[in-house]
C-alpha cells in the first residue's frame, strides 16, 4: 500500500443508480479503489458491467436519470461529491480530464479543431484568442499530428478516426491534468492506429507523471499499458490485482472466462471461448454470488451467500470463496509472460 500522500484518487463505497419506472437500477454497487500519482489503472469487463458509469461518476457527469446515491470520491483528499457544480467545472478539463469513447460525437461538428482546443485554454488558463490558438497548434504537434496549423482550421468530419482521437487526447492533456480518464480510447480504430494511440498516451503520461484510469474491454490494451487492473461484473468489483497477477494467476472465475476468450489463449482450441449465459438483469440480481449462474464452480454456498473480497496475495483480492484455490491452481505459462513482455 502506498503512503496516503501519494494517493491521487480514492473512491470509497461508490454507488450509482438509474431511476426507472421499475425501480432503481444499481449500475455501480459499493465500488472502492484508489489510484496513486503516475499510476495507470485499468477497469475491465463486459458491456454493461458499470465501468463507464464509474468513470462518469468520478467526473460527476452521470446522465439523467442516473444519480450517485452513496460513497465518497476523494481527489487529493477533497470529496468531489461535496463540491458545487461551479467548483466542479473548475476541476473538469483542468485537473481531471476525460477522453470519451467516440470522438465524432464528442467533438462539436460546427467548430474548427483549433477553436475547440482553444476553448480549454481560454476557460482554464485565461489566455487571449491568439495565444490560445498558438497553444492549440502546439498541442496538435505534441500528439503527432502533421501540419498542425492546417488541422487547427479543419472541422471534425474532415479528419480520420485516428486523427480525431489524437485531437481528443490533445484536448484532454491541454491543461496537463493530474488525472486522465480514458473511456475505450481505441474503440473502432484499426490495429496500427490503436498501437500508435496507446504508445502516445503512455509516453505523454509518463512524461507528465499523470495518473490514468483506462476503461476498456480489451485485455490486450490492459497488458500493454496498465499497472493494476480492476475487473467489474454486474456493477461490482470482482477482482483487483497488479497486471501480471491478473494474467498469470487470476483468482475469480469471471476473470478466467475473460482471459480464455482471448484469441490464441488456448492453443488447442479452434473456436473462441465464450462465457456461458448472460449478464443478469440488475433489477433482479441473483442471490448469493452475482456470477454464480454462469460459474462452472458454483456451489450451494455460492448461490446462497453474498461474497466478500478475499485477500489472496499482495495487492490481490477477488470476490470468490474459492479464490485462493483457483489462484493456486493456475500456473504461469510462457505465452502469458509473452503477452506482458511484448
N, C-alpha and C positions, 0 to 999 in steps of 0.2 A: 504494500500500500504506500503510495507516495505521500509526502508531507502535505498537509492541508493548504499550505501557501502555494503549492504547485498546481492545485486544482483550479481549473478554469470554469468548469461547469459541474454542478451536482444536481441531478434530478432525483427527487425523493417522493416515492409513493404517488406518482402522477397517474391521474385517471381522467380520461376524456370520453364523453358520451355524445351521441347524436340523438336528439329527441324526435321520436316519430309517433304516429298515431297508435302504434302497437306497443310503445314503451321506449325506454332509454336503451340505446344500443351501446354497450361498453367497448368502444373501439380500442381504447388503451386502458388497461386494467392494472392498477397498482405497480407501475413501472418505476424502477430505481436503477440509476447508473451514474457514473462520473466520467469526466474527461479531463486529463491533465494538459498543461500547456505543451504545445508541439506534438501532441499525440493524435493519431488517426484511429477513430473507432468506426467499425462497420456495423450496420444494423441490417440483418438479412432475414428473409422469409418469403413465403408465397404472397401473391397479391391478396390484399385484404387482411394481412396479419397485424396491421397497426403501425408499421414502420414510418410511413409518410405522415400519418396523423400525429405521431410522436414528434416529428420534426416541425410540423406546423404548430404544435402546442408550444414548443420552445420559442418559436417566433411570435407566438400569440396571434396567429393568422388562421385559426381553425374556422372554416366557413360555416355559416348558418345551415342547418340548425344544431351544429356541434357546439359544445362548450366544455371547458375544463371544470371538472366538478371536485377535484381534490388534489392534494400534493403541493410540492414546492419545486421551483426551478431556480436554483441559486447560480448566478453568474458573478464570479468574484465575490461570493458571499451575499450578494444582494438578490432578494427574491423578485424575479421578474413579474410574478403574478400580482405583486402588491403595487406595481408602478401604474401611473395613469397612462392613458393612450398617448398623450403628448410626450411623456417621458420615454415611452417605448419607441416612439418614432425616431428619437434621437439616437437610439441604440441600433435599430434595424438599418441595414445598409452601411452602417458606420463601424460599430464594434462587433456586431454579429451580421453576417451576410448569408444569403442562400442562393444556390443555383437550382432553379426549378427544372422539372422533368422535361418539359417540351419548350424549347426556346421560341418556336414560332408563335406560341400562344402567350408567352411571357413578354416578348418584345412588342412595343407599340408599332403597328404597321404604318402609321401616318407620320412618324417622326424618324429623322435620319439616325443612324447609329451614333454619330458624334453628339447629337442633341441628347440622346438617351444616356450616354455615359457622362456627358457634361452635367446633367441634372444632379447626379450624385455629388459631384464636386461643388456645385453651386449651393446645394442644400446643406451638406455636412461640413464643407471646408470654406464656404462663403467666398468662393472665387468669382471674379467677373467673367463675362461670357467668353472673351478671348482666351484668358488663362485657363478656363475650364476646358475649352476645346483643345488647346495645346496639350493639357494633361491627358485628355481622352485619346489623342493620337499616340501619345507615349505609351498608354496602357495597351492599345491595339498592337503596337510594335512589340511590347513585352510578352504578349500571348502568342507571338509568332505569326501575326497577320501581315502579309506583304502589302506594300503600298498603303499604309495606314491613312494617309490624307484622303485618298480616293474612297476607301471603305468608310471613313467617317462621314462622307457625303452621300453614302448609299442608304437604301431602305432595306429592312429585313428580308423582303422577298427576293432581293437581288443577290443574296448570299447563299452559299451551300449550307447544308446541315452542320457540317463540321465548323465552318466559319461562324455561323450563328452561335454555336456552343462556345466557341472561343470568345465571342463578344459577351456572352453571359458570364464567363469567367472573369473577363476584364471588368465588367460592372461590379461583380461580387468582390473583387480584390482591390477596387479603386481606392478605398479608404484604409487599406491594409488592416482588415478586421482581425480581431483576436480569435474569433470563432467563425468557421465556414461550415455551412451545412449544404451538402451536395445530394440532391434527390435524383437518383438514377441519371447521372450526368452524361452517360454514354449510350442511353437508350436510342435505338433506331439509327445508330451510326455504324458504318462498316468497320471491320476488324482493324484495318490500318489506321483509320481516323481515331477509333477508340483508343488504340495504343498511344497515339500522339497526345490525345487529350489527357489520359492518365499520367503520362510522363510529364506533361506540362504542369498539371495540378500538383503532382508530387514534388517537382522541383521548386515551384513557387512557394509551396507551403513550408518546405524545409528551409528555404532561404529566409522566410519571414518569421519562422517559429510559430506559425498559426496552428491552432487546434482544429481538427476537422471531424465531422460526423458524416460518413458516407452511407447513404441509404441505397441499397441495391438488392436484387435477387440473383445477381451474377457472382457465383463463388470464385470464378476466375479473376474478377476485378478485386475481390476481397484478398486473395492470395498475393496480388500484385502490389497493393497499396496500404493495407491495414496493419496496425499494431495489435489491436484487440478486436474481438468480434462478439456481438450480441445476436442471438438467434431468437426471433419472435414467432409466436404461433397464437392465433385467436386472441390478439391483444395483450398477451403476456410474454415476458421473457422466460424462455425455457432453457437457455444455456448461455453462459458468458465465459470467455476464456481468451488467452493470448492466441494469435492467429495460428501458430504452429500446433498448439494443442487441439484446436478445432479440427484441423486436417489430419493430424496424426492419431489422436486419441479422443474422439468425440464421446461425450457421456450421455447424450439424450437420443432416443430412437428417431426423433424427428430430424435431428442434425445428420444422423447416419443416412436417413432417407434422402435428404438434400444432396449429400455427398455422392451417394450411389447414382443419383440422377445425372451426374456429370458425364459427358461423353468420354469414353476411354478409362473411366474409373475402374471398371471391372473388365479385364482384357478378354475373358472367356464369354462375355455376354454380347450377343449380336443385336439385341434390341435395347433401347434406352429404358432404364428402370423408372417407374413412376410410383409414387406413394399411393397405396390403395385408398379409396374413399375420397371425401371432400372436406373442406374446412367447415366446421359447424356453424349453424346459424347463431350469431352472437346473442340473439334474444332468447335462445333455447340451448344454452351451453350444457353439454352432458355433465352429470355429476362426477365427482372424483377428478382424476386427471383429465384435462380437456382433450388430450391427444389419444386417450385410450381406445376410441372406436377405430382408429387407424393403426394402432400399435401392434406389432406381431408378438410382443412380450407381455401384453396386458394381463393382469391377474384380477381376481375378485377384489383384492385390496385396492388396486389401481382404480377400479370402477367405482369404489365406494368413498375413498378418501382423497381430499384435495392435497396435491403435492406441494411441498415447500422446496425452495432451493437448497440443494445438498452440496456442501463444500467437498470437492473430490481432488483437489490439488491446489498448488499455489496460484491464486487469482483465477481458479477454475471452479465453476459451480454449475449445476444442472438441476432442473425441476423434475426429478425422477427418483423413485426409491431404489431403482436398480442401477443408478448412475455409476457408482463405483465399480460394480461388476462389469457393466458394459465397457467402461473405460479400460479396465484391466484386461478385458478380452480382446482389445484392439491392439494391433502391433504396427509400428512404423514400417512402412514398405518403401522401397527405393523410389517408386513412382510418386508417392505422396511428397517425399522430400523434393523430387524434381520439380513439382508444381511450385513449391515455395522458393526454390533456388533459381528458377528460370528468370 
